[in-house]
Amino acid sequence: MSRLVVVSNRVAPVKQPRAGSQGGLAVGVLAALRDTGGIWFGWNGNVTERADRAPDIQKAGRITYATVGLAKADYEEYYFGFANRSLWPLFHYRLDLSEFSRRYYDGYLRVNRYLAGQLKPLLTPDDLVWIHDYHLIPMAQELREAGAGHRMGFFLHIPWPSTQVLLALPQHRNLVRALSCYDLVGFQTETDCNAFCEYIRREEGGFVGENGEVRAFGRSFRIGAFPIGVDTADVADFAAGAADSRPTQRLRDSLDGRSLIIGVDRLDYSKGLVKRLEAFEQLLEAYPENRGHVVLLQIAPPSRSDVPEYQEMRRELEAIAGHVNGRFAEFDWVPTRYLNKGFNRRTLCGFYRVSRVGLVTPLRDGMNLVAKEYVAAQDADDPGVLVLSRFAGAALEMKGALIVNPYDTEGVAEALQQAITMPLKQRQDRWRVMFEHLQRNDVEHWRETFLASLAAVPTPSRTAEPVSPS
């Protein structure tokens, strides 16, 4: 069996946190590495005056953790710049927030070249290389140019934009050409695959076969949809175990019999948090019987706090939460609880379980694992209702959810009212359909399916055209 080499922007700490605190990518990656043995390579999160000359190597069981730091200039241009001020807003359809700079792009290529140079000496001939997400799109190309002939797969965790949106990126052709250096490119949904294929056909005149074969840029490679799942059984166990935990009991006691609507999101403009609070305000306005009887708990830990757009969004959210409370609160009831901090997954699973409604309304999202974790955490005898944005990848799978347009505040309010008043039998039927799907399509199924597909691809024999730095 080939050794697995996982490459991601950030690497989980070698000293593993307690069960229930890891995210979806870490859960899937760690399970795969424990099975096959291998390397997890990436940035350690440190920013220094100079980039590291060699990776820091630590071992834990069958897993080797190889991490490097980034120089300050590299961090600013690669991570803060091109990854998070160019690609992230563009891929989430926020052209108004996208900043295109050749300096950022040059830094992005430079860091990918540096990371490839650090990784290449660690590889053995039979390794299977699995690279993750938008930060590292050029990694395979850099490894190929360094002489690596390994099977390489790439998985994009965020949405792939439509062709018309992608064309706004000055380096769009270079980016797509870099993807052709992989043997397998995985997306979250068929919608993403179709958008990628449209670009290949329209802009490059390439061939796309029914089996996912793509021929373009002098290479043949495969693409496919591999929707990421959650560790369904573990989430269900966490939720059942946390049902009587102290944090969950405190939350339950504080509600005093009121219905809880919960939202859990990183503080990010793609999550639609302002629109969500506006929809909750509309619920209280249009359905006054909910006043005093319904509470919205919005958990939004800080994210990318050094980016100006995120700072402004935080101020806006605090203002609207205060506005809703100022308008509707009574001396014994506050409608909105806005918490700008995070909780571990075990605690969150307990919170999900006591919530009548899971409100997941991103304006654009590759998948959204909160939606899946909310469903997995429910009590089968008295499950809550998932209200889910149609622009989340999970909407294509969660057939029992109430699907909404997050831009339609009145429509979201109507769905919230339907969820709050939904009869038990209907809630159970909707939940059962979704939970059974999550059991079949968990995070283990995701990684096994992707890796099996990658292993089946013949070793590459051709390289793509070189990519210019501008």
N, C-alpha and C positions, 0 to 999 in steps of 0.2 A: 504494500500500500504506500502511495506517495506521501511524503511529509507535506503538511499544509503550512503555508506562509501567508499570514493575514497582514495587510497593510491598511492602516487607517490614520486619519489625521491625529487623533489622540488615542493613547493606549491606557487601558484600565490599570489601576495600581497593582503592583505585584502582590502586595498584602491585600488579599481580597476582602472587601467589606462583607459584613454579615449578610446572610441570605435575605432577599427581599429588598436590597438597596440598589441592585444593578439594573441598568436599562436594557432595552430589547437587543441592541447590537451586541453588548457585552455578553448577554446570556447566550446568544446564538454562537458567537465566536468562541467563547470559552468552552462550550460543550463540544464544538468541533475539534478544537485543539487538544482537549483532554482525550478524545477518542483516537486521534491519529498521531498526536505529538506534533510539535512544530514551533514556529516563531510568530510572535505578534510584534510587529514593527511599526513605529511611528514617532510622533512628536511627544515629548514628555511634559509639555506645558511650560517649560522654562524659557525665558527670554533673556539673553545675555549679550554682551558686547560683541562676541564672536561666536560663530557657529561651532558646534562640537566637531573635533577631528575624527572621532570614532564613537560608535554607539556604546551606550552603557548596557552591559549584558547582565541580566539576572535570570535565575532559573527557579521555577516552582513546579515540582513534579515533572511532567512531560512537556511543560511549556517553557520556552525561552522568550523572555521579554527583552527586546532590543529597542532602546529609545535614544533619541537625540534632542538637543536643545536647538533653538533658532536664534540667530542674531537679531538684534532689534530692527534693523532695516528690513530683513527678510520677513519678520513677523508683520511689520506695517504694510508691506507691499503684497505679500502672499496671502496672509490670513485676514488681517483687517481690511486690506485693499481689495484685491481681485476676487478672493473667495466670498467675502461678506459684504462688499459694497458694489460689486459687479455681478457675479453669478447668482448669489442668493436672491437679491430682489428681482433680477431678470427672470430666473426660473420660477419665481412665485408671482409673475405677471405684474410686478411693480416697477415699470419702466420709469415712473416719476422719481423713484428713489435710486435708480441705478446710476453709478458713476463709472464712466469708461475712461481709462487712463493707460497709455502704453507703459508707463512706469510700473503700474500695478501688474500688468500682464507680463512684463519682463521679469518682475520679481516672482510671479507665480511659476513661470517656466524655470527660473533659476533655482527655486526651492525644490521643485519636483526633480530637477537634475541632481541637486545635492542629496536629496533623500534616496534617489535611485543609486547614486554612487556609494552611499553608506550601506545600502541593502545588498547590492550585487555580490560583495565578497562573502556574505553569509549564506548564499544560496548553494544548494547541491543540485546535481543534474536532474533528478527526478522530482523536484519540488513542484507542488501545485500552488500557484500564487493567486490570492484573492484580494483584490484592491477595492476599497470602499470610498464612495461618495465624491462630491463635486470638487473637493480640495485637491484631489489626486488624479484627475482625468488624464494628464500627460504621463503618468508614471510608467505605463507599459511602453510607450514610445521611447522614453529615456532608457529603460532597461534594455529594450531591443537594440538601441544604438550602442549600448555598452556590451552587446554580445549575448544577452540572455535569450535562449531559445525555448524557454519554459511555456507550458500552458498557463495562460493568464486570464483571469476573469475579473470583470468589473461590475459592481452593483451600485446603482444610483438610488439613494434613499429619498431624494426630493423629487418633485415633478420634473418631467422633461417638457419644455415649453413648445407651443405651436411654432411652425416655421416663421410666420410673420413676426412673432415676438423675438425669436432667436436671431433673426436677421439684424436686429438692432445692435447686437454685439459685434464690434468691428472685427474680432478674431473668430467669428462663428465657424468658418470653414476649417481653420486650424484646429479648433476644439473637436469638431466632428471627425476630422482626419485622425486626430490622436486616439479617438475611441476605436478606430479601425485597427489599431495595433493589438487590441485584445482579441482573444479567441471567442469569448462569450461576454456579451454586454447584457446585464439584467436590469429591468425596470420594475417599478412597483405594479403597474397596471397595463392592460392592453391599450388604454388611451395613450399612455406615454409611448408605448411601442409604435402605435400608429403615427404619432407626431414625429418620431424619429424617422420612420420609413418615408413619411411625406417629404422630409428634408432630403433624404437620400435620392429619392426619385426626382424631385423638382429642381433642387439646387445642384446636385452632383451628377444626375443622369445615371444613377446606379441601379443595380438589380436587387429586388427583394423577393425572395421565394416564399411559398406558403409555409414551409417548415422553419422559417426564421432565418434562413441563409441570406446574408447581405454580401453583395460584391460591389466594392467601391474603393477608390484610392489604391488600386493595384492589389487589394487583399480580399480574401473571402473570410467572413466571420459570422458568428451567430448572434441573434438577439432573442430575448424572450421576456415574458412577464413572470415575476417570481414574488408575489405579494408576501411581505414579511408578516409573520404571526407573532403571537405572544406565547409565553410559557403557560399555557392555559391551565393545566393541572396545578401548577405551583401558585398561580394567582388565586384560583379558587380555594386552595388550602390556606394561603395567607389571609384571605378575606374571612374564611370561616374561623380561623384561629384568632384574628384580630377583632372579631365581632364583640367580644367581651373585654378587650384590652382597655387600659386606662384612657388613652386618647380617644378611642371610639366611644367609650362610655361618657366621657366628658362632652363630646360633641352631641351625643344623643340627649343627654340631660339638658344641655343648653337649648336644644330645639323645643323641648317641652311639648312634644306631640305635633309640632309643625312639620310640613313637608319640606324636604331639602332638595334644592337644585344645585348640582355641583359642576364646576368647570375647573380643569387642571391643565395648565398650559405654561410653557416658557413665555416670558414677556417678549413677544415678538409680533411685529405688525402683520405677519401672515396668519395669525391665529384669530383675527377678527374680534378682539376683546372689546373694543369700543362699541362696535355694532351689537355685540352680545348684551352689553349692559343697557344699550338703548332698547333692545328687544325686551329685556326684563322690565324696564320702566314702562314699556307699552303694555306688557301683561298686567301690571298693577293698575294702569290707567283704564284699559279696556275691560278688565275683569276684576272689579273692586272687591269681590268676595275673597280674593286671595290676600288682601291686606291684613296683616296680623297673623296670617296662617301659612305663608310661604317664605322661605329664606333662600337667597342665592349665596353660596360659598364659592368665591372665585380665588383659586390658588394660582399665583403667577410669579414663580421665582425669577429673579433678575437674569438677564441674558445679554451678553455683549454690551455691558454698561458703558464702554468707552465710545460707542457709536452714537453720534448726535441724534439720529432718528429714534433710537431706543430711549434715550433720555427724554425726548419730547413726548413719546408715547406714554411713558410712565407718568409724566405730569398730567397728561390728558385723562388717563385712566383714573388717577386719584381724584381728579376734578369731577368726573362724571359719577364715580361711586359716591362722593360726597354730596353731589347734587341729588341723586336718587334717594339717599338717606335723609337729606334735608327736606325733601318734598313729601316723603311718605312715612318716615319713622314715627313711632309713638314712644311713650316713656318706657314701655315694656316690650318693644319689638323694633329691631333694626333690620330692614329688608336685605341689605347687602353687606356681606363680610368679605372684604378684599384683603388678602394676605399676600404680601410681596416677599414670600420666602418659600423654601421647599420642604418636603417631607420624604422619608424613605418609602419605598414601594409597599412595604408591609402596612405601614400606617395609612397610606392612601387607599389600599385595598379595603381596609376597615371603613374608611370614609365613604368609598363607593358603595359599600354594602348597605349603609343606612340611608342612602340618597334615593329619593323617589324618581329623580330625573338626572341623567347624565347629559350635560349640554356641551356638545362638541361642534363648534361652528367656525372652523378656519375658512378664510377667504380662498386659500389654496394650500393643499397639503399632499405630500407624496403618498402617505398612508394614514397616519395618526393612530398610534398604538394606545392612546388613552381610551379611544372608543372601544377597542377590543378588550382592554383590561377592565373597563367598567362593566361590560357584559359578563366577562369571566368571573367577576367578583360577586355577582348577584346571588341572592338566596332563591333557590328554585321554587320555594313555596310562596314567596312574595317578592318577585323581581321588580326592579325599577324599569324605566323606559329610556331608551337612548334616542336623543334628538340630535341628528347628525347632518352636517353640511354636505350638500351634493358635490362640493369641490374638494372633499377629502377622498383619497384613494379608497379608504375603508367603505365608502358608500356603495361601491360596486359589490361588496361582499356581505354587508350587514343588512340582509333583506328584511329583518324585523324592526329596523329602526324607523323613526319618523324622519324622512328626508326633507331638508329645508334649504332654501336659498338664503344664505346669511346676510345678503344685502337687503332682503325684504323683512324689515323689522316687524311689521304687522303679521306677516306670515309666520315668522318664528314665534311670536307671541301666541298666535293661534295654536301652533304645534305644542307649545309649552302647556297651554290650557288643556289640550287633548291628552297630553301625557299625565298631567296631574290628576285628571278625572277618569282616566282609563280604567275599566273594570278589571278585576283580578284575572279572570280567565283569558282575556285578550292580552294582558301583560305576560302571562305565562306562556301563551302560544307564541308570541313574538320573540320572547327571550329564548325559548327552546330551539327555534330555528337557528338563531345566531350562535348559541352556545355549542350546538352540535357541529356547526361549521368550524368554529374555533378549535374544537377538539380534533377535527380531522386535519386542520391546516394551521398547526401551531408553529412555533419558531424552529423546532427540530425538523419539521417537514420542509420548511423554507430552506434551511441550510443544506439538508440532505438532497433536496431536489436540485438546488443550484450546483452543488459540488459534483453530483452525479452527472449533470449535463456538461459541466466543464471537463470532467475527467474523460468524457466520451469524445471530446473534440480532438482531432489529430494534432500532433505537435506542429506548430507553424513552420512554414518553409520559406515564407516571404516576409519582407518588412514593408512598412508603409513609406510614403514619400517623407522626406525630412520636413519638419515644421520650422518655418522662419520665425524669428523672435518678435515680429511686429504684425 
